[in-house]
Amino acid sequence: MESEVLVINNDKEPLEEWREDPCQEFSFSKIELNENVGFGRAHNIGSEKARGEFILFLNPDTKILPQAISKMMDIFQRHEKVGIVGPVLVDSANRMQADSFGDERTPFSIIGGKVAAQRRQPALQEEIFFEAGWVSGGALLARRDIFEKAGKFDENYFMYFEDVDLCLRVKKLGYKIIVSPLAHVFHESGKSFVSEREKKRHYYASQDYYLRKHFGAFWSGLVKLLRFPYYVKNVWLK
């Protein structure tokens, strides 16, 4: 299967060390954006240059472990109504990261802090695949036509919730979001920002936009009010 690798440099500093086509199995190319335009917009720019039927979106702090791509592709080949497949994100000790996937995000789930991954973890090794509400954009494999039909990533998110938003729109088109527990991708989480305060600020801003977009101003305002003590602690006092 012919493949290509597109590296999107979402930074004002150019990539100094770069080897053209270091592996004959793939075609390599890079796109210099010269500024941080945000997660969604950077991936959308890359998708416009991509030529494949499937697109694997990856964070720069990831490493694809053996057979991960083939395990995910096998699900697409077996099931026509699958729009997105995600692997399990693991740390250096091969432990699953809780934000690999989850149930659909609603005002109730956000207030309650429920994450499907925490409930499903004991059964992961017993299942070939299962359906989820969303999978992490840190490693997300999508059918190109469905990704485009859904409207790609919403560029109003700078970072956080753009993957949850995309998965919800893909589900509304009638396609499934699937997790492949046999596919593992190493993820060195939390390297996008040095400041924990900055990460939290972006997270809450994206959460507000997601809730307004899909559930309306009332629910967005209610969640914002209930989480206010955490906002003060995580953004103002850090």
Residue, then its C-alpha position, 0 to 999 in steps of 0.5 A: m500500500e503506497s503511503e506518504v508522510l506530511v510533516i506540518n511544522n506548526d511553529k515560527e521556527p523552521l525545522e533545522e534538521w530535515r532529511e528528505d525521504p529517509c525511508q524508501e517505503f514512504s514519500f516525505s514532505k514538510i509544510e512550514l507554517n511559520e506560526n502556531v495556527g492551532f491544532g485543527r487548522a494545521h491538520n486541515i492544511g496537511s489534509e489538503k495536501a494529502r492524497g490518500e484514501f485514509i489520513l492518520f493524524l499524529n501529534p509530534d510527541t507520538k511513536i507508532l508501535p508495531q502493527a498499530i496501523s495495520k490493526m486499525m486499517d483492518i477495522f476499516q476493511r471489515h466495516e463500511k460504516v466506520g468513519i474514524v478509528g483510534p488506537v490506545l495511547v500508552d505511556s513509556a510503561n505501556r499503560m493506557q492513557a485515560d484520554s485515549f478515548g471516551d463517551e460522547r461529551t455532554p454537559f452532564s458528563i463534563i460536570g460528572g467527570k466521567v471518562a469511558a476509558q476508565r471504565r473499559q480499561p480492564a476489558l481492553q485486552e479481551e476486545i478486538f474493537f469497540e465503539a466510543g463517543w470520541v478518540s484522541g486527535g493525538a492519533l486518529l485515523a479517518r476515512r478521507d471522504i468522511f473527514e471532508k464530508a463532516g467539515k474537517f476540524d473546526e478551526n475555532y478550537f485552538m487546541y482541545f475538544e477539536d477531536v471530540d467535536l469532529c467525532l460527534r459530527v462524524k457520528k451524526l453522519g451515521y458513521k461509527i467511532i471505533v477504538s482498536p485496543l490491539a493498536h498502540v501508539f506511544h504518546e508523551s503527553g503534555k508537551s505542547f505547552v510549557s505552562e500548565r496555566e496556558k494549557k488549562r486556559h485553552y482547555y476551558a475556552s475550547q470546552d465553552y465553545y464546544l458546549r455552546k456549539h452543540f448544546g446551547a448557551f444555557w448549558s455552556g453557562l451552567v457548566k462554566l458557573l459550576r467549574f468556576p472554582y476549578y478555573v480560579k485554581n487552575v488558571w488564576l492561581k497557578 
